[in-house]
Amino acid sequence: MSSKYGIIIYWSEKDNSFLTEVPELAGCMADGETYQEALSNTEVVISEWIETAQSLGRQIPQPKGKLMYA
């Protein structure tokens, strides 16, 4: 895994898949049929989120490490 952002991953019965959220990157979410697929998809979405923020000239949050609320 290349990013250092915290990732929350959980199973959704409604969606019948694993869902992920990256709390430090607003709106950064992904899903997958397996835990590994969801995690892999999250890495792609994190990269895309950062690329988009850079192209728009927006500040990119620094990873904070351990989440206090997860």
mmJSON file of the N, C-alpha and C atoms, coordinates in Angstrom:
{"data_MODEL":{"atom_site":{
"group_PDB":["ATOM","ATOM","ATOM","ATOM","ATOM","ATOM","ATOM","ATOM","ATOM","ATOM","ATOM","ATOM","ATOM","ATOM","ATOM","ATOM","ATOM","ATOM","ATOM","ATOM","ATOM","ATOM","ATOM","ATOM","ATOM","ATOM","ATOM","ATOM","ATOM","ATOM","ATOM","ATOM","ATOM","ATOM","ATOM","ATOM","ATOM","ATOM","ATOM","ATOM","ATOM","ATOM","ATOM","ATOM","ATOM","ATOM","ATOM","ATOM","ATOM","ATOM","ATOM","ATOM","ATOM","ATOM","ATOM","ATOM","ATOM","ATOM","ATOM","ATOM","ATOM","ATOM","ATOM","ATOM","ATOM","ATOM","ATOM","ATOM","ATOM","ATOM","ATOM","ATOM","ATOM","ATOM","ATOM","ATOM","ATOM","ATOM","ATOM","ATOM","ATOM","ATOM","ATOM","ATOM","ATOM","ATOM","ATOM","ATOM","ATOM","ATOM","ATOM","ATOM","ATOM","ATOM","ATOM","ATOM","ATOM","ATOM","ATOM","ATOM","ATOM","ATOM","ATOM","ATOM","ATOM","ATOM","ATOM","ATOM","ATOM","ATOM","ATOM","ATOM","ATOM","ATOM","ATOM","ATOM","ATOM","ATOM","ATOM","ATOM","ATOM","ATOM","ATOM","ATOM","ATOM","ATOM","ATOM","ATOM","ATOM","ATOM","ATOM","ATOM","ATOM","ATOM","ATOM","ATOM","ATOM","ATOM","ATOM","ATOM","ATOM","ATOM","ATOM","ATOM","ATOM","ATOM","ATOM","ATOM","ATOM","ATOM","ATOM","ATOM","ATOM","ATOM","ATOM","ATOM","ATOM","ATOM","ATOM","ATOM","ATOM","ATOM","ATOM","ATOM","ATOM","ATOM","ATOM","ATOM","ATOM","ATOM","ATOM","ATOM","ATOM","ATOM","ATOM","ATOM","ATOM","ATOM","ATOM","ATOM","ATOM","ATOM","ATOM","ATOM","ATOM","ATOM","ATOM","ATOM","ATOM","ATOM","ATOM","ATOM","ATOM","ATOM","ATOM","ATOM","ATOM","ATOM","ATOM","ATOM","ATOM","ATOM","ATOM","ATOM","ATOM","ATOM","ATOM","ATOM","ATOM","ATOM"],
"id":[1,2,3,4,5,6,7,8,9,10,11,12,13,14,15,16,17,18,19,20,21,22,23,24,25,26,27,28,29,30,31,32,33,34,35,36,37,38,39,40,41,42,43,44,45,46,47,48,49,50,51,52,53,54,55,56,57,58,59,60,61,62,63,64,65,66,67,68,69,70,71,72,73,74,75,76,77,78,79,80,81,82,83,84,85,86,87,88,89,90,91,92,93,94,95,96,97,98,99,100,101,102,103,104,105,106,107,108,109,110,111,112,113,114,115,116,117,118,119,120,121,122,123,124,125,126,127,128,129,130,131,132,133,134,135,136,137,138,139,140,141,142,143,144,145,146,147,148,149,150,151,152,153,154,155,156,157,158,159,160,161,162,163,164,165,166,167,168,169,170,171,172,173,174,175,176,177,178,179,180,181,182,183,184,185,186,187,188,189,190,191,192,193,194,195,196,197,198,199,200,201,202,203,204,205,206,207,208,209,210],
"type_symbol":["N","C","C","N","C","C","N","C","C","N","C","C","N","C","C","N","C","C","N","C","C","N","C","C","N","C","C","N","C","C","N","C","C","N","C","C","N","C","C","N","C","C","N","C","C","N","C","C","N","C","C","N","C","C","N","C","C","N","C","C","N","C","C","N","C","C","N","C","C","N","C","C","N","C","C","N","C","C","N","C","C","N","C","C","N","C","C","N","C","C","N","C","C","N","C","C","N","C","C","N","C","C","N","C","C","N","C","C","N","C","C","N","C","C","N","C","C","N","C","C","N","C","C","N","C","C","N","C","C","N","C","C","N","C","C","N","C","C","N","C","C","N","C","C","N","C","C","N","C","C","N","C","C","N","C","C","N","C","C","N","C","C","N","C","C","N","C","C","N","C","C","N","C","C","N","C","C","N","C","C","N","C","C","N","C","C","N","C","C","N","C","C","N","C","C","N","C","C","N","C","C","N","C","C","N","C","C","N","C","C"],
"label_atom_id":["N","CA","C","N","CA","C","N","CA","C","N","CA","C","N","CA","C","N","CA","C","N","CA","C","N","CA","C","N","CA","C","N","CA","C","N","CA","C","N","CA","C","N","CA","C","N","CA","C","N","CA","C","N","CA","C","N","CA","C","N","CA","C","N","CA","C","N","CA","C","N","CA","C","N","CA","C","N","CA","C","N","CA","C","N","CA","C","N","CA","C","N","CA","C","N","CA","C","N","CA","C","N","CA","C","N","CA","C","N","CA","C","N","CA","C","N","CA","C","N","CA","C","N","CA","C","N","CA","C","N","CA","C","N","CA","C","N","CA","C","N","CA","C","N","CA","C","N","CA","C","N","CA","C","N","CA","C","N","CA","C","N","CA","C","N","CA","C","N","CA","C","N","CA","C","N","CA","C","N","CA","C","N","CA","C","N","CA","C","N","CA","C","N","CA","C","N","CA","C","N","CA","C","N","CA","C","N","CA","C","N","CA","C","N","CA","C","N","CA","C","N","CA","C","N","CA","C","N","CA","C","N","CA","C","N","CA","C","N","CA","C","N","CA","C"],
"label_alt_id":[null,null,null,null,null,null,null,null,null,null,null,null,null,null,null,null,null,null,null,null,null,null,null,null,null,null,null,null,null,null,null,null,null,null,null,null,null,null,null,null,null,null,null,null,null,null,null,null,null,null,null,null,null,null,null,null,null,null,null,null,null,null,null,null,null,null,null,null,null,null,null,null,null,null,null,null,null,null,null,null,null,null,null,null,null,null,null,null,null,null,null,null,null,null,null,null,null,null,null,null,null,null,null,null,null,null,null,null,null,null,null,null,null,null,null,null,null,null,null,null,null,null,null,null,null,null,null,null,null,null,null,null,null,null,null,null,null,null,null,null,null,null,null,null,null,null,null,null,null,null,null,null,null,null,null,null,null,null,null,null,null,null,null,null,null,null,null,null,null,null,null,null,null,null,null,null,null,null,null,null,null,null,null,null,null,null,null,null,null,null,null,null,null,null,null,null,null,null,null,null,null,null,null,null,null,null,null,null,null,null],
"label_comp_id":["MET","MET","MET","SER","SER","SER","SER","SER","SER","LYS","LYS","LYS","TYR","TYR","TYR","GLY","GLY","GLY","ILE","ILE","ILE","ILE","ILE","ILE","ILE","ILE","ILE","TYR","TYR","TYR","TRP","TRP","TRP","SER","SER","SER","GLU","GLU","GLU","LYS","LYS","LYS","ASP","ASP","ASP","ASN","ASN","ASN","SER","SER","SER","PHE","PHE","PHE","LEU","LEU","LEU","THR","THR","THR","GLU","GLU","GLU","VAL","VAL","VAL","PRO","PRO","PRO","GLU","GLU","GLU","LEU","LEU","LEU","ALA","ALA","ALA","GLY","GLY","GLY","CYS","CYS","CYS","MET","MET","MET","ALA","ALA","ALA","ASP","ASP","ASP","GLY","GLY","GLY","GLU","GLU","GLU","THR","THR","THR","TYR","TYR","TYR","GLN","GLN","GLN","GLU","GLU","GLU","ALA","ALA","ALA","LEU","LEU","LEU","SER","SER","SER","ASN","ASN","ASN","THR","THR","THR","GLU","GLU","GLU","VAL","VAL","VAL","VAL","VAL","VAL","ILE","ILE","ILE","SER","SER","SER","GLU","GLU","GLU","TRP","TRP","TRP","ILE","ILE","ILE","GLU","GLU","GLU","THR","THR","THR","ALA","ALA","ALA","GLN","GLN","GLN","SER","SER","SER","LEU","LEU","LEU","GLY","GLY","GLY","ARG","ARG","ARG","GLN","GLN","GLN","ILE","ILE","ILE","PRO","PRO","PRO","GLN","GLN","GLN","PRO","PRO","PRO","LYS","LYS","LYS","GLY","GLY","GLY","LYS","LYS","LYS","LEU","LEU","LEU","MET","MET","MET","TYR","TYR","TYR","ALA","ALA","ALA"],
"label_asym_id":["A","A","A","A","A","A","A","A","A","A","A","A","A","A","A","A","A","A","A","A","A","A","A","A","A","A","A","A","A","A","A","A","A","A","A","A","A","A","A","A","A","A","A","A","A","A","A","A","A","A","A","A","A","A","A","A","A","A","A","A","A","A","A","A","A","A","A","A","A","A","A","A","A","A","A","A","A","A","A","A","A","A","A","A","A","A","A","A","A","A","A","A","A","A","A","A","A","A","A","A","A","A","A","A","A","A","A","A","A","A","A","A","A","A","A","A","A","A","A","A","A","A","A","A","A","A","A","A","A","A","A","A","A","A","A","A","A","A","A","A","A","A","A","A","A","A","A","A","A","A","A","A","A","A","A","A","A","A","A","A","A","A","A","A","A","A","A","A","A","A","A","A","A","A","A","A","A","A","A","A","A","A","A","A","A","A","A","A","A","A","A","A","A","A","A","A","A","A","A","A","A","A","A","A","A","A","A","A","A","A"],
"label_entity_id":["1","1","1","1","1","1","1","1","1","1","1","1","1","1","1","1","1","1","1","1","1","1","1","1","1","1","1","1","1","1","1","1","1","1","1","1","1","1","1","1","1","1","1","1","1","1","1","1","1","1","1","1","1","1","1","1","1","1","1","1","1","1","1","1","1","1","1","1","1","1","1","1","1","1","1","1","1","1","1","1","1","1","1","1","1","1","1","1","1","1","1","1","1","1","1","1","1","1","1","1","1","1","1","1","1","1","1","1","1","1","1","1","1","1","1","1","1","1","1","1","1","1","1","1","1","1","1","1","1","1","1","1","1","1","1","1","1","1","1","1","1","1","1","1","1","1","1","1","1","1","1","1","1","1","1","1","1","1","1","1","1","1","1","1","1","1","1","1","1","1","1","1","1","1","1","1","1","1","1","1","1","1","1","1","1","1","1","1","1","1","1","1","1","1","1","1","1","1","1","1","1","1","1","1","1","1","1","1","1","1"],
"label_seq_id":[1,1,1,2,2,2,3,3,3,4,4,4,5,5,5,6,6,6,7,7,7,8,8,8,9,9,9,10,10,10,11,11,11,12,12,12,13,13,13,14,14,14,15,15,15,16,16,16,17,17,17,18,18,18,19,19,19,20,20,20,21,21,21,22,22,22,23,23,23,24,24,24,25,25,25,26,26,26,27,27,27,28,28,28,29,29,29,30,30,30,31,31,31,32,32,32,33,33,33,34,34,34,35,35,35,36,36,36,37,37,37,38,38,38,39,39,39,40,40,40,41,41,41,42,42,42,43,43,43,44,44,44,45,45,45,46,46,46,47,47,47,48,48,48,49,49,49,50,50,50,51,51,51,52,52,52,53,53,53,54,54,54,55,55,55,56,56,56,57,57,57,58,58,58,59,59,59,60,60,60,61,61,61,62,62,62,63,63,63,64,64,64,65,65,65,66,66,66,67,67,67,68,68,68,69,69,69,70,70,70],
"pdbx_PDB_ins_code":[null,null,null,null,null,null,null,null,null,null,null,null,null,null,null,null,null,null,null,null,null,null,null,null,null,null,null,null,null,null,null,null,null,null,null,null,null,null,null,null,null,null,null,null,null,null,null,null,null,null,null,null,null,null,null,null,null,null,null,null,null,null,null,null,null,null,null,null,null,null,null,null,null,null,null,null,null,null,null,null,null,null,null,null,null,null,null,null,null,null,null,null,null,null,null,null,null,null,null,null,null,null,null,null,null,null,null,null,null,null,null,null,null,null,null,null,null,null,null,null,null,null,null,null,null,null,null,null,null,null,null,null,null,null,null,null,null,null,null,null,null,null,null,null,null,null,null,null,null,null,null,null,null,null,null,null,null,null,null,null,null,null,null,null,null,null,null,null,null,null,null,null,null,null,null,null,null,null,null,null,null,null,null,null,null,null,null,null,null,null,null,null,null,null,null,null,null,null,null,null,null,null,null,null,null,null,null,null,null,null],
"Cartn_x":[0.844,0.0,0.89,0.625,1.513,1.114,-0.164,-0.57,-0.432,-0.414,-0.303,-1.545,-2.62,-3.882,-4.635,-5.331,-6.16,-7.342,-7.681,-8.802,-9.747,-11.009,-12.039,-12.688,-12.76,-13.352,-14.396,-15.55,-16.63,-17.507,-18.239,-19.14,-20.5,-21.1,-22.441,-23.377,-24.318,-25.318,-26.151,-26.496,-27.322,-26.662,-25.368,-24.637,-24.016,-24.031,-23.424,-21.961,-21.249,-19.833,-19.148,-17.819,-17.044,-16.972,-17.162,-17.069,-15.898,-15.261,-14.155,-14.365,-13.793,-13.787,-12.392,-11.966,-10.687,-11.037,-11.209,-11.708,-10.906,-9.617,-8.781,-8.928,-9.532,-9.724,-11.227,-11.807,-13.258,-13.834,-14.822,-15.51,-14.757,-13.619,-12.805,-13.326,-13.979,-14.596,-14.42,-14.542,-14.456,-15.227,-15.29,-15.95,-15.292,-15.714,-15.197,-15.942,-15.95,-16.62,-15.886,-14.562,-13.762,-13.044,-12.564,-11.806,-10.6,-9.878,-8.676,-9.003,-10.097,-10.495,-10.877,-11.607,-11.985,-10.749,-9.791,-8.561,-7.762,-7.661,-6.96,-7.649,-8.974,-9.728,-9.54,-9.408,-9.2,-7.866,-6.842,-5.531,-5.63,-6.39,-6.576,-7.306,-8.365,-9.165,-8.356,-7.515,-6.656,-5.74,-5.123,-4.238,-4.994,-6.18,-6.989,-7.429,-7.772,-8.18,-7.041,-5.829,-4.656,-4.345,-4.391,-4.144,-5.138,-6.404,-7.435,-7.2,-6.901,-6.641,-5.449,-4.398,-3.224,-3.579,-4.348,-4.696,-5.587,-6.339,-7.203,-6.499,-5.252,-4.49,-4.945,-5.58,-6.072,-5.017,-5.106,-4.166,-4.492,-3.447,-3.604,-3.27,-4.228,-3.984,-2.837,-2.053,-1.003,-1.647,-1.182,-1.699,-1.467,-2.479,-2.391,-1.989,-2.012,-1.684,-2.911,-2.762,-3.853,-5.063,-6.226,-7.474,-8.028,-8.475,-8.996,-10.44,-11.144,-12.562,-12.945,-11.98,-12.298,-12.509],
"Cartn_y":[-1.168,0.0,1.232,2.161,3.294,4.523,4.71,5.915,5.719,6.834,6.783,7.339,7.441,7.927,6.779,7.097,6.104,5.727,4.459,3.959,3.196,3.55,2.81,1.875,0.595,-0.391,-1.205,-1.388,-2.123,-2.809,-3.815,-4.565,-3.891,-3.777,-3.218,-4.301,-4.707,-5.686,-5.109,-3.827,-3.172,-3.214,-2.93,-2.896,-4.245,-5.166,-6.485,-6.373,-5.458,-5.252,-4.562,-4.546,-3.807,-2.356,-1.432,-0.009,0.567,1.579,2.234,3.737,4.39,5.843,6.271,7.414,8.007,9.338,9.364,10.547,11.828,11.71,12.898,13.533,12.814,13.32,13.365,14.541,14.71,14.032,13.157,12.49,11.332,10.974,9.894,8.552,7.803,6.53,5.533,4.257,3.208,1.987,0.977,-0.266,-1.429,-2.632,-3.829,-5.054,-6.087,-7.336,-8.071,-7.864,-8.483,-7.375,-7.736,-6.799,-6.277,-7.182,-6.81,-5.913,-6.215,-5.393,-3.985,-3.895,-2.577,-1.777,-2.427,-1.753,-1.297,-2.15,-1.807,-0.637,-0.682,0.402,1.712,1.615,2.809,3.464,2.672,3.225,4.003,3.476,4.164,5.491,5.447,6.642,7.701,7.278,8.232,8.936,8.19,8.784,9.769,9.37,10.247,11.495,11.336,12.474,13.487,12.994,13.863,14.535,13.787,14.361,15.476,15.238,16.243,17.487,17.291,18.428,19.243,18.565,19.263,20.059,19.469,20.161,21.379,21.349,22.473,23.473,23.173,24.061,24.038,22.952,22.831,22.202,22.527,21.981,20.509,19.716,18.288,18.053,17.53,17.287,16.295,16.53,15.589,14.447,13.227,12.115,12.391,12.129,12.398,11.187,10.04,8.836,8.244,7.763,7.071,7.953,7.416,8.148,7.977,9.044,8.993,8.525,8.55,8.248,6.971,6.256,5.051,3.858],
"Cartn_z":[0.0,0.0,0.0,-0.909,-1.07,-0.265,0.022,0.746,2.248,2.951,4.403,5.072,4.312,4.858,5.512,6.593,7.262,6.384,6.38,5.581,6.5,6.439,7.165,6.155,6.492,5.584,6.346,5.714,6.37,5.33,5.786,4.926,4.904,3.72,3.57,3.049,3.878,3.446,2.31,2.42,1.408,0.027,-0.014,-1.283,-1.635,-0.68,-0.852,-1.29,-0.65,-0.956,0.216,0.153,1.132,0.683,1.615,1.34,2.121,1.55,2.243,2.228,3.228,3.324,3.753,3.248,3.642,4.305,5.627,6.32,6.086,5.864,5.69,4.309,3.364,2.005,1.734,1.837,1.739,0.498,0.727,-0.369,-0.997,-0.454,-1.017,-0.499,-1.406,-1.045,-2.185,-1.866,-2.882,-2.393,-3.251,-2.869,-3.594,-3.241,-3.894,-3.416,-4.239,-3.87,-2.764,-2.683,-1.62,-0.847,0.324,1.151,0.378,-0.252,-0.999,-2.187,-2.894,-4.036,-3.574,-2.477,-1.955,-1.564,-0.934,-0.535,-1.754,-2.754,-3.989,-4.699,-4.78,-5.405,-4.644,-3.34,-2.524,-2.853,-3.068,-3.439,-4.754,-5.7,-6.984,-6.758,-5.967,-5.718,-4.964,-4.028,-3.315,-4.313,-5.197,-6.207,-7.084,-7.517,-8.364,-7.599,-6.327,-5.501,-5.421,-5.162,-5.036,-6.376,-7.468,-8.798,-9.114,-8.809,-9.065,-8.215,-6.941,-6.056,-6.563,-6.995,-7.518,-8.772,-9.676,-10.92,-10.669,-9.573,-9.219,-8.3,-7.941,-7.067,-5.618,-5.224,-3.841,-2.946,-1.68,-0.704,-0.44,-0.311,-0.033,1.435,2.202,3.624,3.843,4.858,5.243,6.043,5.849,6.653,8.136,8.948,10.383,11.199,10.579,11.333,11.986,13.19,13.905,14.049,13.639,13.752,15.164,15.742,17.105,17.166,16.047,16.07,15.339,14.845,14.072,14.961],
"occupancy":[1.0,1.0,1.0,1.0,1.0,1.0,1.0,1.0,1.0,1.0,1.0,1.0,1.0,1.0,1.0,1.0,1.0,1.0,1.0,1.0,1.0,1.0,1.0,1.0,1.0,1.0,1.0,1.0,1.0,1.0,1.0,1.0,1.0,1.0,1.0,1.0,1.0,1.0,1.0,1.0,1.0,1.0,1.0,1.0,1.0,1.0,1.0,1.0,1.0,1.0,1.0,1.0,1.0,1.0,1.0,1.0,1.0,1.0,1.0,1.0,1.0,1.0,1.0,1.0,1.0,1.0,1.0,1.0,1.0,1.0,1.0,1.0,1.0,1.0,1.0,1.0,1.0,1.0,1.0,1.0,1.0,1.0,1.0,1.0,1.0,1.0,1.0,1.0,1.0,1.0,1.0,1.0,1.0,1.0,1.0,1.0,1.0,1.0,1.0,1.0,1.0,1.0,1.0,1.0,1.0,1.0,1.0,1.0,1.0,1.0,1.0,1.0,1.0,1.0,1.0,1.0,1.0,1.0,1.0,1.0,1.0,1.0,1.0,1.0,1.0,1.0,1.0,1.0,1.0,1.0,1.0,1.0,1.0,1.0,1.0,1.0,1.0,1.0,1.0,1.0,1.0,1.0,1.0,1.0,1.0,1.0,1.0,1.0,1.0,1.0,1.0,1.0,1.0,1.0,1.0,1.0,1.0,1.0,1.0,1.0,1.0,1.0,1.0,1.0,1.0,1.0,1.0,1.0,1.0,1.0,1.0,1.0,1.0,1.0,1.0,1.0,1.0,1.0,1.0,1.0,1.0,1.0,1.0,1.0,1.0,1.0,1.0,1.0,1.0,1.0,1.0,1.0,1.0,1.0,1.0,1.0,1.0,1.0,1.0,1.0,1.0,1.0,1.0,1.0,1.0,1.0,1.0,1.0,1.0,1.0],
"B_iso_or_equiv":[0.0,0.0,0.0,0.0,0.0,0.0,0.0,0.0,0.0,0.0,0.0,0.0,0.0,0.0,0.0,0.0,0.0,0.0,0.0,0.0,0.0,0.0,0.0,0.0,0.0,0.0,0.0,0.0,0.0,0.0,0.0,0.0,0.0,0.0,0.0,0.0,0.0,0.0,0.0,0.0,0.0,0.0,0.0,0.0,0.0,0.0,0.0,0.0,0.0,0.0,0.0,0.0,0.0,0.0,0.0,0.0,0.0,0.0,0.0,0.0,0.0,0.0,0.0,0.0,0.0,0.0,0.0,0.0,0.0,0.0,0.0,0.0,0.0,0.0,0.0,0.0,0.0,0.0,0.0,0.0,0.0,0.0,0.0,0.0,0.0,0.0,0.0,0.0,0.0,0.0,0.0,0.0,0.0,0.0,0.0,0.0,0.0,0.0,0.0,0.0,0.0,0.0,0.0,0.0,0.0,0.0,0.0,0.0,0.0,0.0,0.0,0.0,0.0,0.0,0.0,0.0,0.0,0.0,0.0,0.0,0.0,0.0,0.0,0.0,0.0,0.0,0.0,0.0,0.0,0.0,0.0,0.0,0.0,0.0,0.0,0.0,0.0,0.0,0.0,0.0,0.0,0.0,0.0,0.0,0.0,0.0,0.0,0.0,0.0,0.0,0.0,0.0,0.0,0.0,0.0,0.0,0.0,0.0,0.0,0.0,0.0,0.0,0.0,0.0,0.0,0.0,0.0,0.0,0.0,0.0,0.0,0.0,0.0,0.0,0.0,0.0,0.0,0.0,0.0,0.0,0.0,0.0,0.0,0.0,0.0,0.0,0.0,0.0,0.0,0.0,0.0,0.0,0.0,0.0,0.0,0.0,0.0,0.0,0.0,0.0,0.0,0.0,0.0,0.0,0.0,0.0,0.0,0.0,0.0,0.0],
"pdbx_formal_charge":[null,null,null,null,null,null,null,null,null,null,null,null,null,null,null,null,null,null,null,null,null,null,null,null,null,null,null,null,null,null,null,null,null,null,null,null,null,null,null,null,null,null,null,null,null,null,null,null,null,null,null,null,null,null,null,null,null,null,null,null,null,null,null,null,null,null,null,null,null,null,null,null,null,null,null,null,null,null,null,null,null,null,null,null,null,null,null,null,null,null,null,null,null,null,null,null,null,null,null,null,null,null,null,null,null,null,null,null,null,null,null,null,null,null,null,null,null,null,null,null,null,null,null,null,null,null,null,null,null,null,null,null,null,null,null,null,null,null,null,null,null,null,null,null,null,null,null,null,null,null,null,null,null,null,null,null,null,null,null,null,null,null,null,null,null,null,null,null,null,null,null,null,null,null,null,null,null,null,null,null,null,null,null,null,null,null,null,null,null,null,null,null,null,null,null,null,null,null,null,null,null,null,null,null,null,null,null,null,null,null],
"auth_seq_id":[1,1,1,2,2,2,3,3,3,4,4,4,5,5,5,6,6,6,7,7,7,8,8,8,9,9,9,10,10,10,11,11,11,12,12,12,13,13,13,14,14,14,15,15,15,16,16,16,17,17,17,18,18,18,19,19,19,20,20,20,21,21,21,22,22,22,23,23,23,24,24,24,25,25,25,26,26,26,27,27,27,28,28,28,29,29,29,30,30,30,31,31,31,32,32,32,33,33,33,34,34,34,35,35,35,36,36,36,37,37,37,38,38,38,39,39,39,40,40,40,41,41,41,42,42,42,43,43,43,44,44,44,45,45,45,46,46,46,47,47,47,48,48,48,49,49,49,50,50,50,51,51,51,52,52,52,53,53,53,54,54,54,55,55,55,56,56,56,57,57,57,58,58,58,59,59,59,60,60,60,61,61,61,62,62,62,63,63,63,64,64,64,65,65,65,66,66,66,67,67,67,68,68,68,69,69,69,70,70,70],
"auth_comp_id":["MET","MET","MET","SER","SER","SER","SER","SER","SER","LYS","LYS","LYS","TYR","TYR","TYR","GLY","GLY","GLY","ILE","ILE","ILE","ILE","ILE","ILE","ILE","ILE","ILE","TYR","TYR","TYR","TRP","TRP","TRP","SER","SER","SER","GLU","GLU","GLU","LYS","LYS","LYS","ASP","ASP","ASP","ASN","ASN","ASN","SER","SER","SER","PHE","PHE","PHE","LEU","LEU","LEU","THR","THR","THR","GLU","GLU","GLU","VAL","VAL","VAL","PRO","PRO","PRO","GLU","GLU","GLU","LEU","LEU","LEU","ALA","ALA","ALA","GLY","GLY","GLY","CYS","CYS","CYS","MET","MET","MET","ALA","ALA","ALA","ASP","ASP","ASP","GLY","GLY","GLY","GLU","GLU","GLU","THR","THR","THR","TYR","TYR","TYR","GLN","GLN","GLN","GLU","GLU","GLU","ALA","ALA","ALA","LEU","LEU","LEU","SER","SER","SER","ASN","ASN","ASN","THR","THR","THR","GLU","GLU","GLU","VAL","VAL","VAL","VAL","VAL","VAL","ILE","ILE","ILE","SER","SER","SER","GLU","GLU","GLU","TRP","TRP","TRP","ILE","ILE","ILE","GLU","GLU","GLU","THR","THR","THR","ALA","ALA","ALA","GLN","GLN","GLN","SER","SER","SER","LEU","LEU","LEU","GLY","GLY","GLY","ARG","ARG","ARG","GLN","GLN","GLN","ILE","ILE","ILE","PRO","PRO","PRO","GLN","GLN","GLN","PRO","PRO","PRO","LYS","LYS","LYS","GLY","GLY","GLY","LYS","LYS","LYS","LEU","LEU","LEU","MET","MET","MET","TYR","TYR","TYR","ALA","ALA","ALA"],
"auth_asym_id":["A","A","A","A","A","A","A","A","A","A","A","A","A","A","A","A","A","A","A","A","A","A","A","A","A","A","A","A","A","A","A","A","A","A","A","A","A","A","A","A","A","A","A","A","A","A","A","A","A","A","A","A","A","A","A","A","A","A","A","A","A","A","A","A","A","A","A","A","A","A","A","A","A","A","A","A","A","A","A","A","A","A","A","A","A","A","A","A","A","A","A","A","A","A","A","A","A","A","A","A","A","A","A","A","A","A","A","A","A","A","A","A","A","A","A","A","A","A","A","A","A","A","A","A","A","A","A","A","A","A","A","A","A","A","A","A","A","A","A","A","A","A","A","A","A","A","A","A","A","A","A","A","A","A","A","A","A","A","A","A","A","A","A","A","A","A","A","A","A","A","A","A","A","A","A","A","A","A","A","A","A","A","A","A","A","A","A","A","A","A","A","A","A","A","A","A","A","A","A","A","A","A","A","A","A","A","A","A","A","A"],
"auth_atom_id":["N","CA","C","N","CA","C","N","CA","C","N","CA","C","N","CA","C","N","CA","C","N","CA","C","N","CA","C","N","CA","C","N","CA","C","N","CA","C","N","CA","C","N","CA","C","N","CA","C","N","CA","C","N","CA","C","N","CA","C","N","CA","C","N","CA","C","N","CA","C","N","CA","C","N","CA","C","N","CA","C","N","CA","C","N","CA","C","N","CA","C","N","CA","C","N","CA","C","N","CA","C","N","CA","C","N","CA","C","N","CA","C","N","CA","C","N","CA","C","N","CA","C","N","CA","C","N","CA","C","N","CA","C","N","CA","C","N","CA","C","N","CA","C","N","CA","C","N","CA","C","N","CA","C","N","CA","C","N","CA","C","N","CA","C","N","CA","C","N","CA","C","N","CA","C","N","CA","C","N","CA","C","N","CA","C","N","CA","C","N","CA","C","N","CA","C","N","CA","C","N","CA","C","N","CA","C","N","CA","C","N","CA","C","N","CA","C","N","CA","C","N","CA","C","N","CA","C","N","CA","C","N","CA","C","N","CA","C","N","CA","C","N","CA","C"],
"pdbx_PDB_model_num":[1,1,1,1,1,1,1,1,1,1,1,1,1,1,1,1,1,1,1,1,1,1,1,1,1,1,1,1,1,1,1,1,1,1,1,1,1,1,1,1,1,1,1,1,1,1,1,1,1,1,1,1,1,1,1,1,1,1,1,1,1,1,1,1,1,1,1,1,1,1,1,1,1,1,1,1,1,1,1,1,1,1,1,1,1,1,1,1,1,1,1,1,1,1,1,1,1,1,1,1,1,1,1,1,1,1,1,1,1,1,1,1,1,1,1,1,1,1,1,1,1,1,1,1,1,1,1,1,1,1,1,1,1,1,1,1,1,1,1,1,1,1,1,1,1,1,1,1,1,1,1,1,1,1,1,1,1,1,1,1,1,1,1,1,1,1,1,1,1,1,1,1,1,1,1,1,1,1,1,1,1,1,1,1,1,1,1,1,1,1,1,1,1,1,1,1,1,1,1,1,1,1,1,1,1,1,1,1,1,1]
}}}
